[in-house]
Amino acid sequence: MKLYFNVGYSAQIGEGLQLVIKEEGAASKVHKMFYTENGLWKCEVDYFSKSISYKYQHINERGNVLREEFVSHHLNFPHNYKEFLIFDEWNNKNFPENYLNNKILYNKLNQFIPEKITVLKKHTHLFRIEAPIYNPDWQVVLFGNTESLGSWDYERVIHLSQTDFGVWEATVEIPENEFIQYKYCIYDKSLQKVVDVETGENRFTVPNLQPDVLQVLANHYFKFKAYQMYHDAGVAVPVFSLRSEDGFGVGEFADMKKLAEWAQKTDLGIIQILPINDTTANYSWTDSYPYAAVSVYALHPQYISLENLDYALPDDLVEEYQSEKKRIECFRID
């Protein structure tokens, strides 16, 4: 299987790009890319799997990496093609373009059922865009300047399927031998019409007249307008400020569940807390600084709920704990 990678990127004289393909259980393979014109870099790769994970790196004349993508690209290839012409974009994953891809909103928005797309041998182009949509009634569609893309007609848009969280895909046969311009739109399923078109200049690509090659347009963000950005109300509170009747008065991990239940009842969508990693280093008051963690994995022991441990504590320790807990419960907080 032949993969032809194309990506636009501006580099200085003497610098270059390289493609790094990750393979599970094996060392990553590096492929040099060649500059053509108008900021376009290309390389050709022989590949023998139906899915691929890769990233681009910007290097200097000595081969040292100056910049690389933080998040890898992922593509799946239909079985009925042997060659794929991939038009890519540098994957920034930064705010605001890709803000819906962060883990917070992934956990909040990923309640969906993946859809399948049908890729026929006569299809010439696969449109793919990473665009998490927070409105359950919204769907990504596209139209363009050619007859096969609807001639910019809102009534003839191409509907994309959400094949993975925030990943929309559609294959289209575009027989026209002309320069192709297109845009993605938001389609409201409840209203059954296009409610908005992405901002900015038209996207573009070239015709594909090769019958055995599928052109893949791997776009990496939807050009939202400012008012379309995701907005939500939330609460910001450090764990040590949480206090419940079941806790010891200094905030515990178990109290966070109660906070989440309260946030759900009050329609708050986001909870923000200070870091809860272990900061025990000097055994003094300086260990209270939450941003000086001794580990990115260890949780701070001060937030442990002693009453929820999986094992029994010594009787004298439990007695002391209960006595101190009653004393603390008498304190007033103004």
C-alpha positions as CSV (number, residue, x, y, z in Angstrom):
1,M,0.0,0.0,0.0
2,K,1.3,3.4,-1.0
3,L,0.8,6.5,1.1
4,Y,1.6,9.9,-0.3
5,F,1.8,12.5,2.4
6,N,1.4,16.3,1.8
7,V,1.5,18.9,4.5
8,G,1.8,22.7,4.3
9,Y,4.5,24.2,6.6
10,S,6.8,27.3,6.6
11,A,10.5,26.6,7.4
12,Q,13.7,28.5,7.1
13,I,16.4,27.7,4.5
14,G,18.3,24.7,5.6
15,E,15.5,23.4,7.8
16,G,13.2,20.6,7.0
17,L,10.3,18.3,8.0
18,Q,10.2,14.6,8.8
19,L,7.4,12.2,9.2
20,V,7.5,9.9,12.2
21,I,5.3,6.8,12.0
22,K,4.5,5.0,15.3
23,E,4.1,1.3,15.3
24,E,2.9,-0.6,18.3
25,G,5.6,-2.8,19.8
26,A,8.3,-1.5,17.4
27,A,10.5,1.5,17.0
28,S,9.1,4.5,15.3
29,K,10.1,5.0,11.6
30,V,11.3,8.3,10.4
31,H,10.8,9.5,6.8
32,K,12.4,12.5,5.3
33,M,10.1,15.0,3.6
34,F,10.9,17.0,0.5
35,Y,10.0,20.6,-0.2
36,T,8.1,21.2,-3.5
37,E,6.6,24.7,-3.7
38,N,4.3,27.2,-2.0
39,G,5.2,25.7,1.5
40,L,4.1,22.2,0.6
41,W,6.2,19.2,1.8
42,K,5.8,15.6,0.5
43,C,7.0,12.1,1.1
44,E,6.1,8.6,-0.1
45,V,5.7,5.7,2.2
46,D,5.1,2.0,1.7
47,Y,2.7,0.8,4.5
48,F,1.0,-2.4,5.2
49,S,-1.6,-1.8,7.9
50,K,-5.2,-0.5,7.7
51,S,-4.6,2.2,10.4
52,I,-1.7,4.5,11.1
53,S,-0.5,6.9,13.9
54,Y,2.0,9.5,13.0
55,K,3.3,13.0,13.6
56,Y,5.4,15.7,11.9
57,Q,8.6,17.2,13.2
58,H,10.4,20.4,12.2
59,I,14.2,19.9,12.2
60,N,17.3,22.0,11.6
61,E,20.1,21.2,9.2
62,R,21.7,18.9,11.8
63,G,18.6,16.9,12.2
64,N,17.8,18.2,15.7
65,V,14.1,18.6,16.4
66,L,13.0,22.3,16.6
67,R,9.3,21.7,17.0
68,E,7.0,18.7,16.8
69,E,3.3,18.1,17.1
70,F,2.0,17.4,20.6
71,V,-0.8,15.1,19.4
72,S,-0.4,12.4,16.8
73,H,-2.6,12.0,13.7
74,H,-4.7,8.9,13.3
75,L,-6.1,7.5,10.0
76,N,-8.0,4.4,9.0
77,F,-7.8,3.2,5.4
78,P,-10.6,1.5,3.5
79,H,-9.7,-2.0,2.3
80,N,-10.7,-1.4,-1.4
81,Y,-7.9,1.1,-2.2
82,K,-4.1,0.5,-2.5
83,E,-3.0,4.1,-2.8
84,F,-3.9,7.1,-0.7
85,L,-3.0,10.7,-1.4
86,I,-3.1,12.5,2.0
87,F,-3.4,16.2,2.3
88,D,-2.6,17.1,5.9
89,E,-2.4,20.0,8.3
90,W,0.0,20.7,11.1
91,N,-1.8,19.5,14.2
92,N,-1.7,22.4,16.7
93,K,-4.3,21.2,19.2
94,N,-4.2,24.6,20.8
95,F,-7.0,27.0,22.0
96,P,-9.3,28.0,20.5
97,E,-9.3,25.8,17.4
98,N,-9.1,22.5,19.3
99,Y,-10.3,23.4,22.7
100,L,-13.1,20.8,22.6
101,N,-10.5,18.0,22.3
102,N,-9.3,18.3,25.9
103,K,-9.9,15.5,28.3
104,I,-12.4,17.5,30.5
105,L,-14.8,18.0,27.6
106,Y,-14.1,14.6,26.2
107,N,-15.5,13.0,29.4
108,K,-18.4,15.4,29.3
109,L,-19.3,15.1,25.6
110,N,-18.4,11.6,24.4
111,Q,-21.8,10.0,24.9
112,F,-22.3,9.0,21.3
113,I,-22.6,5.9,19.2
114,P,-19.9,5.7,16.4
115,E,-21.3,5.7,12.9
116,K,-19.9,3.8,9.9
117,I,-19.2,5.3,6.5
118,T,-19.5,3.5,3.1
119,V,-16.4,3.9,0.9
120,L,-17.1,2.8,-2.7
121,K,-14.5,2.2,-5.3
122,K,-15.8,5.1,-7.4
123,H,-15.3,7.6,-4.6
124,T,-12.5,10.0,-5.2
125,H,-12.2,12.0,-2.0
126,L,-12.5,11.3,1.7
127,F,-13.3,14.4,3.8
128,R,-12.2,14.1,7.4
129,I,-12.4,16.7,10.1
130,E,-11.8,16.7,13.9
131,A,-14.6,18.8,15.3
132,P,-16.1,17.8,18.6
133,I,-19.7,19.2,18.6
134,Y,-21.2,20.0,22.0
135,N,-24.8,20.4,20.8
136,P,-26.5,17.0,20.4
137,D,-28.7,18.4,17.6
138,W,-25.7,19.5,15.5
139,Q,-24.0,17.6,12.8
140,V,-21.1,18.5,10.5
141,V,-21.9,18.8,6.8
142,L,-20.0,20.3,3.8
143,F,-20.6,21.9,0.5
144,G,-18.5,23.3,-2.3
145,N,-18.2,24.9,-5.7
146,T,-18.6,21.7,-7.8
147,E,-21.8,20.2,-8.8
148,S,-20.9,17.0,-6.9
149,L,-20.5,19.1,-3.7
150,G,-23.8,20.9,-4.1
151,S,-22.6,24.1,-5.9
152,W,-22.8,26.1,-2.6
153,D,-26.5,25.1,-2.2
154,Y,-27.6,24.8,1.4
155,E,-30.2,22.2,0.3
156,R,-27.6,19.8,-1.2
157,V,-25.0,19.6,1.5
158,I,-23.0,16.4,2.1
159,H,-23.6,14.9,5.5
160,L,-20.6,13.5,7.4
161,S,-20.7,10.6,9.9
162,Q,-19.1,10.8,13.4
163,T,-16.9,7.7,13.3
164,D,-15.1,8.5,16.5
165,F,-15.4,11.1,19.2
166,G,-15.2,14.5,17.4
167,V,-14.1,12.8,14.1
168,W,-16.4,13.4,11.1
169,E,-15.9,11.6,7.8
170,A,-17.6,11.3,4.4
171,T,-16.5,9.9,1.1
172,V,-17.6,11.6,-2.1
173,E,-17.2,11.0,-5.9
174,I,-16.0,14.3,-7.5
175,P,-15.7,13.6,-11.2
176,E,-15.2,17.3,-12.1
177,N,-11.7,18.2,-13.4
178,E,-11.5,21.6,-11.8
179,F,-10.1,23.3,-8.7
180,I,-12.2,22.4,-5.7
181,Q,-13.3,24.8,-3.0
182,Y,-15.4,23.8,0.0
183,K,-16.5,24.6,3.5
184,Y,-17.8,22.8,6.5
185,C,-21.2,23.8,8.0
186,I,-23.3,23.1,11.1
187,Y,-26.5,21.3,10.4
188,D,-29.3,21.3,13.0
189,K,-31.0,17.9,12.9
190,S,-34.1,19.2,14.8
191,L,-34.6,22.1,12.3
192,Q,-33.3,20.0,9.4
193,K,-31.3,22.8,7.9
194,V,-27.9,24.4,7.9
195,V,-27.7,26.9,10.7
196,D,-24.2,28.2,10.1
197,V,-21.1,28.0,7.9
198,E,-17.6,28.0,9.3
199,T,-15.7,31.3,9.2
200,G,-12.6,32.2,7.2
201,E,-11.5,31.6,3.7
202,N,-12.7,28.6,1.6
203,R,-10.8,25.4,2.0
204,F,-9.5,23.9,-1.2
205,T,-8.1,20.8,-2.9
206,V,-7.4,19.4,-6.3
207,P,-9.3,17.0,-8.5
208,N,-8.5,13.3,-8.4
209,L,-8.8,11.6,-11.7
210,Q,-6.9,8.4,-10.7
211,P,-9.4,5.6,-10.3
212,D,-7.3,3.5,-7.9
213,V,-6.3,6.4,-5.6
214,L,-8.3,7.8,-2.7
215,Q,-7.6,11.4,-1.8
216,V,-7.8,12.0,2.0
217,L,-8.4,15.5,3.2
218,A,-7.4,15.4,6.9
219,N,-8.6,18.7,8.3
220,H,-7.9,19.2,12.0
221,Y,-10.3,21.8,13.3
222,F,-13.7,23.4,12.6
223,K,-13.5,27.2,12.2
224,F,-16.0,28.2,14.9
225,K,-17.2,31.7,15.2
226,A,-16.8,33.3,18.7
227,Y,-20.4,32.9,19.7
228,Q,-20.3,29.2,18.7
229,M,-17.6,28.5,21.2
230,Y,-18.5,26.2,24.1
231,H,-19.6,28.0,27.2
232,D,-20.5,26.6,30.6
233,A,-20.8,27.5,34.2
234,G,-18.7,25.8,36.8
235,V,-17.2,26.0,40.3
236,A,-13.6,26.4,41.4
237,V,-12.7,25.2,44.9
238,P,-9.7,23.6,46.5
239,V,-10.3,20.1,48.0
240,F,-9.1,21.3,51.4
241,S,-12.0,23.8,51.5
242,L,-14.6,21.1,51.2
243,R,-16.3,20.2,54.4
244,S,-19.1,17.7,55.0
245,E,-20.6,15.9,57.9
246,D,-18.8,12.7,57.0
247,G,-15.4,14.3,56.7
248,F,-12.7,15.3,59.1
249,G,-13.1,19.0,58.3
250,V,-10.0,19.4,56.1
251,G,-11.5,18.2,52.8
252,E,-11.3,14.6,51.6
253,F,-11.5,12.7,48.3
254,A,-14.9,11.4,49.3
255,D,-16.2,14.9,49.5
256,M,-15.5,15.4,45.8
257,K,-18.3,13.0,45.0
258,K,-20.7,15.1,47.0
259,L,-19.5,18.2,45.2
260,A,-20.1,16.6,41.9
261,E,-23.6,15.6,42.9
262,W,-24.3,19.1,44.0
263,A,-22.9,20.5,40.7
264,Q,-25.1,18.2,38.7
265,K,-28.2,19.3,40.7
266,T,-27.3,23.0,40.1
267,D,-26.6,22.5,36.4
268,L,-22.9,23.4,36.7
269,G,-20.9,21.7,34.0
270,I,-17.2,22.0,35.2
271,I,-15.4,21.5,38.5
272,Q,-12.0,23.0,38.9
273,I,-9.7,22.2,41.9
274,L,-6.1,22.9,42.9
275,P,-3.6,20.1,42.4
276,I,-4.1,17.1,44.7
277,N,-0.7,15.5,44.3
278,D,1.5,14.7,47.2
279,T,3.7,17.6,48.3
280,T,5.2,16.0,51.4
281,A,8.9,16.9,51.0
282,N,10.1,19.0,53.9
283,Y,7.6,18.0,56.6
284,S,6.9,21.6,57.4
285,W,4.3,24.3,56.5
286,T,6.1,24.7,53.1
287,D,4.6,21.4,52.0
288,S,1.2,23.0,51.8
289,Y,2.1,24.7,48.5
290,P,0.0,22.6,46.0
291,Y,2.2,23.3,43.0
292,A,5.3,21.6,44.4
293,A,4.3,18.0,43.9
294,V,6.9,15.3,44.6
295,S,5.2,13.0,42.0
296,V,2.7,13.5,39.2
297,Y,1.1,10.1,40.2
298,A,1.0,10.1,44.0
299,L,-2.1,11.7,45.6
300,H,-1.8,13.7,48.8
301,P,-2.4,11.6,51.9
302,Q,-4.1,14.5,53.7
303,Y,-7.2,14.0,51.6
304,I,-7.6,10.3,52.5
305,S,-11.0,9.5,54.0
306,L,-10.1,7.3,57.0
307,E,-13.7,6.1,57.3
308,N,-13.6,4.7,53.8
309,L,-10.5,2.6,54.0
310,D,-10.6,-1.0,52.9
311,Y,-9.0,-2.2,56.1
312,A,-9.6,-1.7,59.9
313,L,-7.5,0.7,61.9
314,P,-6.4,0.1,65.5
315,D,-9.1,0.8,68.1
316,D,-7.1,3.4,69.9
317,L,-6.5,5.3,66.7
318,V,-10.2,5.2,65.8
319,E,-11.2,6.4,69.2
320,E,-8.8,9.3,69.0
321,Y,-10.0,10.1,65.5
322,Q,-13.7,10.1,66.5
323,S,-12.9,12.3,69.5
324,E,-11.0,14.9,67.4
325,K,-13.8,14.8,64.8
326,K,-16.4,15.8,67.3
327,R,-14.3,18.6,68.6
328,I,-13.8,20.0,65.1
329,E,-17.5,19.8,64.3
330,C,-18.1,22.3,67.0
331,F,-16.1,25.0,65.2
332,R,-18.0,27.8,63.5
333,I,-17.1,28.9,60.0
334,D,-18.0,32.5,59.3
